[in-house]
Amino acid sequence: MAMRSAGDDWRAFPARSIPSKASTPHLDRFLEGLRPQAAAARPLTLLDVGCGTGRLARRLFDAGFSVVGVDISPSAIEEASTLAVASDFGGPSLRFDVADVSAAERPRIDGSPFDVAVCQLVLSIVGGVLERENLLRHLHQHLRPGGRLYLSASGVSDSINTGYARLYADDGPLTGEPYSYFSRDEKGTILYTTHHFSAEELVALLEAAGYAEIRVTTEREASSRRPEEAAFFHYVTCRRG
């Protein structure tokens, strides 16, 4: 099978069908910890990577951050842009732009460098090893020294879900990577490639990209696309080293 292009998959994906989690308690606690800084003279700047149609970015803006949301999908950004809010007398703003943060070349993003970056489940579906390394490296470059990254990713789940064990076994030879498989629709059509991480793999990737103070929390939850099934998720906070 020819290698799939994650970029092509996501540019063609229907904007309103982009998978996301409505409940984000780990992110909420992380942002609450930043509240004393957010009360400073200027709003903290935040980059929402893989923002989709902008629902999370709007919530972050409502929490007092000045937010830039980026996504590889033009149709998602077109829809998200209806939520944009201009800055009012130095207050927070909400803007959206098309950008591929996993590309080989670092994208230009207005407002960079940022105080905070949020990468919600994107690392699991951004492509292969090279795209993951690019994403983390570019995020590091778009953060201020000491800036904070919040990241969530799908975890290896074969020990609690036989369905995932079967997907890993069936699709591993096709994806060329253990714990990577093809997410499909109800007809079996391949939608995109998904990778499930061990906590050790995530830490190694982040350390190689220059992050420090890496903390990983792993939770057993409902699968994003299969809510009747169990899956592990990793929630990570770290700083630009």
C-alpha positions in Angstrom: 0.0 0.0 0.0 1.3 3.5 -0.9 2.1 5.7 2.1 -0.9 7.9 3.0 -0.5 11.7 3.3 -1.9 12.8 6.6 -2.0 16.4 5.3 -4.1 15.3 2.3 -6.4 13.3 4.6 -7.1 16.2 6.9 -7.5 18.9 4.2 -10.2 16.7 2.7 -11.9 15.8 6.0 -15.4 17.3 6.6 -14.8 20.2 9.1 -17.7 19.4 11.3 -16.7 15.7 11.6 -13.2 16.4 13.0 -13.0 14.2 16.2 -12.7 16.1 19.5 -13.4 15.7 23.2 -16.1 18.0 24.7 -14.9 17.4 28.2 -11.4 18.6 29.0 -10.8 18.5 32.8 -7.0 18.1 32.6 -6.8 21.1 30.3 -9.1 23.1 32.5 -6.9 22.4 35.6 -3.8 23.4 33.6 -5.3 26.7 32.6 -6.5 27.3 36.1 -2.9 27.1 37.2 -2.1 29.9 34.8 -4.8 32.2 36.1 -2.4 34.3 38.3 -0.3 35.1 35.2 -3.4 35.7 33.2 -4.4 38.5 35.6 -1.2 40.4 34.6 -1.2 43.7 32.6 -1.6 41.9 29.3 -3.6 38.8 28.4 -1.5 35.6 28.0 -1.1 34.6 24.4 -2.1 31.1 23.4 -1.7 29.0 20.3 -4.4 26.3 19.7 -2.9 23.8 17.2 -5.3 21.7 15.2 -8.2 24.0 16.3 -10.7 22.5 13.9 -13.9 24.6 13.8 -12.8 26.7 16.7 -15.0 25.6 19.6 -12.1 25.0 22.0 -10.3 28.2 20.9 -13.4 30.2 21.6 -13.7 28.7 25.1 -10.0 29.6 25.7 -10.7 33.2 24.6 -13.7 33.4 26.9 -11.3 32.3 29.7 -9.2 35.5 29.1 -6.5 34.3 26.8 -5.5 36.0 23.5 -5.9 33.1 21.1 -4.6 32.2 17.7 -6.1 29.0 16.3 -4.4 27.2 13.4 -5.4 24.1 11.4 -4.4 22.4 8.2 -8.0 22.3 7.0 -9.1 25.4 5.0 -12.8 24.5 5.5 -12.4 24.2 9.2 -10.7 27.6 9.4 -13.3 29.1 7.2 -16.0 28.0 9.7 -13.9 28.9 12.8 -13.3 32.4 11.5 -17.0 33.2 12.2 -16.0 33.1 15.9 -13.1 35.5 15.5 -13.0 38.5 17.9 -10.8 41.6 17.4 -8.8 43.0 20.3 -10.6 45.8 22.2 -8.3 48.4 23.7 -5.5 46.0 24.3 -7.8 43.2 25.5 -7.7 39.6 24.3 -8.4 38.6 20.7 -9.4 35.5 18.8 -7.9 34.8 15.4 -7.7 31.8 13.0 -5.4 30.9 10.2 -4.5 27.9 8.0 -1.1 26.4 8.9 0.5 23.0 8.8 2.6 22.8 12.0 3.8 19.3 11.1 5.4 20.3 7.8 9.2 20.2 7.3 9.4 24.0 7.3 8.2 26.0 10.3 5.0 27.9 9.4 4.8 31.6 10.0 2.1 32.3 12.6 1.2 35.9 13.5 1.5 36.6 17.2 4.5 34.2 17.7 6.1 33.6 20.1 3.3 32.5 22.5 3.1 32.1 26.2 1.1 28.9 26.0 0.4 26.2 23.3 -2.4 23.7 23.4 -2.2 20.5 21.2 -5.3 18.5 22.0 -5.1 14.9 20.5 -3.4 16.2 17.4 -0.1 14.4 17.8 -1.8 11.0 17.5 -3.2 11.8 14.0 -0.7 14.2 12.5 1.2 11.5 10.4 4.3 9.5 11.0 7.4 9.9 13.2 8.8 12.7 11.1 5.6 14.8 11.3 5.4 14.3 15.0 9.0 15.5 15.4 8.3 18.5 13.2 5.2 19.4 15.2 6.9 19.4 18.6 10.0 21.2 17.2 7.9 23.9 15.6 5.8 24.4 18.7 9.0 24.7 20.7 10.1 27.4 18.4 6.7 29.2 18.6 6.8 29.4 22.4 8.6 32.1 24.4 11.5 30.9 26.6 9.8 29.1 29.5 6.5 29.0 27.7 4.1 26.2 28.6 2.8 23.3 26.4 -0.3 21.3 27.1 -0.6 18.2 25.0 -3.0 15.2 25.0 -2.5 12.0 23.0 -4.1 8.5 22.6 -2.4 5.8 24.6 -1.6 2.2 23.7 -4.8 0.3 24.7 -4.5 -3.3 23.7 -4.4 -4.4 27.3 -7.9 -3.1 27.9 -9.5 -3.3 24.4 -9.3 -6.3 22.2 -10.5 -4.2 19.3 -7.4 -2.1 19.4 -5.2 -5.2 19.8 -6.8 -6.5 16.5 -6.3 -3.1 14.7 -2.6 -3.0 15.8 -2.0 -6.5 14.5 -3.9 -6.1 11.2 -2.8 -2.6 10.3 0.8 -2.5 11.7 2.2 -4.2 8.5 0.4 -1.6 6.4 1.3 1.5 8.4 4.9 0.3 9.0 4.8 1.2 12.7 3.7 -0.7 15.9 0.5 0.8 17.5 -0.4 2.7 14.3 -3.6 1.8 12.5 -6.2 3.2 10.1 -9.3 4.9 11.5 -12.2 3.9 9.2 -15.8 4.9 8.8 -18.7 2.5 9.2 -18.2 1.2 5.6 -14.5 0.4 6.2 -13.2 3.4 4.2 -9.9 4.6 5.6 -10.2 8.1 7.0 -6.8 8.8 8.5 -3.9 7.1 10.3 -3.9 7.1 14.1 -0.9 6.3 16.4 -1.2 5.3 20.1 1.7 6.2 22.3 3.3 4.7 25.4 4.1 7.3 28.0 7.8 6.6 27.5 7.6 7.3 23.8 5.9 10.6 24.5 8.5 11.7 27.0 11.4 10.7 24.6 9.8 12.8 21.8 9.4 15.8 24.0 12.9 15.6 25.5 14.4 15.4 22.0 12.4 18.5 21.0 13.9 20.5 23.9 11.1 20.4 26.5 11.7 20.3 30.2 9.6 19.6 33.4 7.6 17.0 31.5 4.7 15.5 33.5 2.4 12.8 32.0 -0.9 11.7 33.5 -2.6 8.6 32.0 -6.3 8.0 32.3 -8.6 5.1 31.2 -11.6 6.7 29.4 -14.1 6.2 26.6 -12.6 6.0 23.1 -13.0 9.2 21.1 -14.7 7.5 18.1 -16.0 4.4 19.9 -17.6 5.8 23.1 -18.8 2.3 24.2 -15.2 1.1 24.3 -12.3 1.8 26.7 -9.0 3.5 25.8 -6.0 5.1 27.5 -5.3 8.8 27.1 -2.1 10.7 28.0 -2.2 14.3 29.3 1.1 16.1 29.3 2.4 19.4 30.5 5.9 20.8 30.0 7.9 23.9 29.4 10.1 25.1 26.6 13.6 24.4 27.9 
